[in-house]
């Protein structure tokens, strides 16, 4: 749409001056563009949806990273508690052996060995607590807060029923925001091909306009003369030296690149789903076996302690039993949090990270 206007004045010696003014308004509306205008509008609408999907994927990734950092912090805290309990148990054995040594019932070498193992356990507890502090720092950084005072380890029961991997592959293909975004980008590319092909077609525009002319002569009165026009114009570039062909070919190549990118993303997502599914399946089995190992290790420690107290066992039996119990508990902690960790991996791979949290409730 265009608007124009002008005012002219003239005066001749001995003759009254005259003035002229004119203004105009014109508009052009495309009636047919060979699909170029429609493609541009549709592509812009798709661009908004792509931006929303990319934001949703970034949001889901952030939730995933925060949950993973939270799980890592909880696992480090649980491991630290096992190490502290191990150090406490060895300290109790050390005090018991020290009392028996003072009474002459035990050899000094037993006391020394107990002191060494207690010292080693204390160092392990310090290291695991430091790892927990680092995990808290990482979690607070992801949550954009200054610090986190502490966390609490609570028992949990999973309500997870692990299905066949094909089920989760289908969910991923249906739910992943990045795959939906890739599909819309391909559609945008195809619209670009349509837009490029419009160079081979004519364009038709409707034109309307109006002009107002006014003059002021010797009678000092303005005389207004309106004028209006309307019409249709068409243009068609028949020979463009191959420019349109080059634009069409370039747009088609871009579409093929977008399709390859989507296939690559789909392959990566399938790999994520399969890996998470296998890891979760193994973790669920480990959770059962490690719990049984803890029960057996506790029984072994009880027997070793009683045998030593009545003089039928040696200090190594107790220390080995304590170490076996600590190892069994750490393995159980690892299995428990691997179940959470890999369920989060699987939920994220299928496009619904928050689903994993609901399985813990």
PEURTA-V186816 format. One record per helix or strand of 2 or more residues. SS is the DSSP state (H for helix, E for strand). FROM is the first residue (numbers start at 1). TO is the last residue. If there is no record, write none. Layout:
SS_FROM_TO, SS_FROM_TO
//
This chain:
E_2_12, E_15_32, H_36_102, H_108_142, H_165_175, H_177_200, E_203_216, E_222_235, H_243_309, H_315_349, H_354_360
//
